[in-house]
Amino acid sequence: MTFQTFKNRVFAIALFMMASVSVNAQQSVPMQALIGQSLSKIQASQPETFLNCVAELKRIDAMFPDSIQPKYQMALQSLNFSVMNPQAEQTEKLLTEAEQTISLMEKAKGADLSDVCTLRGFLYMVRIIQNPAQNGQRYYLDVMQNYEKALKINPNNELTKQLQEKFLEGMKQATK
């Protein structure tokens, strides 16, 4: 199953990148510590750890409503769960919430637009993984445009580079 391999690679990249995401200096240390504790509990082999992490990130976001980082991590972890479990019953709810969070981040003061575009591209990529036959043509350009826009804003966005590379690799495998 090439899509399973693709999903696992995307997950591994996203998991690696979430560990190296920089947090703005103005954000409080307690919030960073809470986010770090929540993320440290994730285990790739146990999907429920992602769901628990997203729930914890929602609580952190409620505690720090003006901060972008909890929103970013909440959307990223929702997408990570969804890419690994595209047909799970929780996936649609998580994708809807991630899409709403991404829209909030777009409008938020101080949000990194490169990260917002990366998340939006990742969202469309998950949609393709859910149903490649139906959504491949529908979302392909959206994925590419969001990743290209993210890299135009910040050419050093490693998560974007790696997700774009894996997306292109997955599309090559799917079309062979």
C-alpha positions as CSV (number, residue, x, y, z in Angstrom):
1,M,0.0,0.0,0.0
2,T,1.8,3.1,-1.2
3,F,-0.6,5.4,0.5
4,Q,0.1,3.8,3.9
5,T,3.9,4.3,3.3
6,F,3.2,7.8,2.2
7,K,1.0,8.5,5.3
8,N,3.7,7.1,7.6
9,R,6.4,9.3,6.0
10,V,4.3,12.4,6.2
11,F,3.6,11.6,9.9
12,A,7.2,11.1,10.7
13,I,8.1,14.4,9.1
14,A,5.4,16.3,10.8
15,L,6.3,14.7,14.2
16,F,9.9,15.6,13.7
17,M,9.0,19.2,12.7
18,M,6.6,19.8,15.6
19,A,9.5,19.0,17.9
20,S,11.6,21.7,16.3
21,V,9.0,24.4,15.9
22,S,10.2,27.7,17.3
23,V,8.0,29.5,19.8
24,N,7.8,33.2,19.8
25,A,9.9,34.7,22.6
26,Q,7.0,36.8,23.9
27,Q,5.0,33.7,24.8
28,S,5.1,32.6,28.4
29,V,7.2,29.8,29.6
30,P,4.3,28.0,31.3
31,M,2.4,27.8,28.0
32,Q,5.5,26.4,26.2
33,A,5.9,23.9,29.0
34,L,2.3,22.8,28.8
35,I,2.5,22.4,25.0
36,G,5.8,20.4,25.3
37,Q,4.2,18.1,28.0
38,S,1.2,17.5,25.8
39,L,3.3,16.8,22.6
40,S,5.7,14.5,24.5
41,K,2.8,12.1,25.2
42,I,2.2,11.3,21.5
43,Q,3.0,7.8,20.3
44,A,2.7,7.1,16.6
45,S,1.4,3.6,17.2
46,Q,-1.4,4.7,19.4
47,P,-3.9,7.1,17.7
48,E,-5.7,7.9,20.9
49,T,-2.6,9.7,22.1
50,F,-3.1,12.2,19.3
51,L,-6.7,12.7,20.3
52,N,-5.7,13.2,23.9
53,C,-3.0,15.7,22.8
54,V,-5.5,17.7,20.7
55,A,-7.9,17.8,23.7
56,E,-5.0,19.1,26.0
57,L,-4.1,21.7,23.3
58,K,-7.7,22.9,23.3
59,R,-7.5,23.5,27.0
60,I,-4.1,25.3,26.7
61,D,-5.6,27.4,23.9
62,A,-8.5,28.3,26.3
63,M,-5.9,29.3,28.9
64,F,-3.9,31.4,26.4
65,P,-6.6,32.6,23.8
66,D,-4.4,35.2,22.2
67,S,-1.5,32.9,21.5
68,I,-0.9,31.3,18.1
69,Q,1.2,28.4,19.2
70,P,-1.6,26.3,20.8
71,K,-3.8,26.8,17.8
72,Y,-0.9,25.9,15.4
73,Q,-0.1,22.7,17.4
74,M,-3.8,21.8,17.7
75,A,-4.3,22.0,13.9
76,L,-1.0,20.2,13.2
77,Q,-1.8,17.3,15.5
78,S,-5.3,17.0,14.2
79,L,-3.8,16.7,10.7
80,N,-1.2,14.2,11.8
81,F,-3.9,12.0,13.3
82,S,-6.0,12.4,10.1
83,V,-3.2,11.5,7.8
84,M,-2.5,8.4,9.7
85,N,-6.2,7.5,10.2
86,P,-8.0,8.9,7.2
87,Q,-11.1,6.7,7.6
88,A,-11.4,6.9,11.4
89,E,-14.7,8.2,12.8
90,Q,-13.0,11.1,14.5
91,T,-11.2,12.3,11.4
92,E,-14.0,14.4,9.9
93,K,-14.5,16.3,13.2
94,L,-10.8,16.9,13.6
95,L,-10.5,18.1,10.0
96,T,-13.4,20.5,10.4
97,E,-11.9,21.9,13.6
98,A,-8.4,22.1,12.0
99,E,-9.9,24.1,9.1
100,Q,-11.7,26.5,11.5
101,T,-8.5,26.9,13.5
102,I,-6.5,27.6,10.4
103,S,-9.0,30.3,9.4
104,L,-8.7,31.8,12.8
105,M,-4.9,31.9,12.6
106,E,-5.1,33.5,9.1
107,K,-7.0,36.5,10.7
108,A,-4.9,36.5,13.9
109,K,-2.4,39.3,14.5
110,G,1.1,37.9,14.7
111,A,0.4,34.6,12.9
112,D,3.1,33.3,10.6
113,L,1.4,33.2,7.3
114,S,4.0,30.6,6.0
115,D,2.8,28.3,8.8
116,V,-0.8,29.0,8.0
117,C,-0.3,28.2,4.3
118,T,1.6,25.0,5.3
119,L,-1.3,23.9,7.5
120,R,-3.9,24.6,4.8
121,G,-1.8,22.7,2.2
122,F,-1.5,19.8,4.7
123,L,-5.3,19.9,5.2
124,Y,-5.9,19.5,1.5
125,M,-3.3,16.8,1.3
126,V,-5.2,14.8,4.0
127,R,-8.3,15.2,1.9
128,I,-6.5,13.6,-1.1
129,I,-5.3,10.8,1.1
130,Q,-8.9,10.2,2.4
131,N,-10.2,9.6,-1.2
132,P,-7.5,9.9,-3.9
133,A,-9.8,9.1,-6.8
134,Q,-12.3,11.8,-5.9
135,N,-10.1,14.4,-4.2
136,G,-6.8,14.1,-6.1
137,Q,-7.7,16.3,-9.0
138,R,-9.9,18.5,-6.8
139,Y,-7.3,19.5,-4.3
140,Y,-3.9,18.9,-6.0
141,L,-3.6,22.6,-7.1
142,D,-4.7,23.8,-3.7
143,V,-1.9,21.7,-2.0
144,M,0.7,22.9,-4.4
145,Q,-0.3,26.6,-4.3
146,N,-0.4,26.7,-0.5
147,Y,3.1,25.0,-0.2
148,E,4.5,27.4,-2.8
149,K,3.0,30.4,-1.1
150,A,4.4,29.2,2.2
151,L,7.9,28.9,0.8
152,K,7.6,32.2,-1.0
153,I,6.8,33.8,2.4
154,N,9.5,31.8,4.3
155,P,11.9,29.8,2.1
156,N,13.4,28.3,5.2
157,N,10.1,26.6,6.4
158,E,11.4,23.0,6.7
159,L,8.0,21.5,7.4
160,T,6.7,23.0,4.2
161,K,9.6,21.7,2.2
162,Q,9.3,18.2,3.6
163,L,5.5,18.0,3.2
164,Q,5.8,19.3,-0.4
165,E,8.5,16.7,-1.2
166,K,6.4,13.9,0.3
167,F,3.3,15.1,-1.5
168,L,5.1,15.1,-4.9
169,E,6.6,11.7,-4.1
170,G,3.2,10.3,-3.1
171,M,1.6,11.7,-6.3
172,K,4.3,10.1,-8.4
173,Q,3.7,6.7,-6.8
174,A,-0.1,7.1,-7.1
175,T,0.1,7.9,-10.8
176,K,2.4,5.0,-11.8
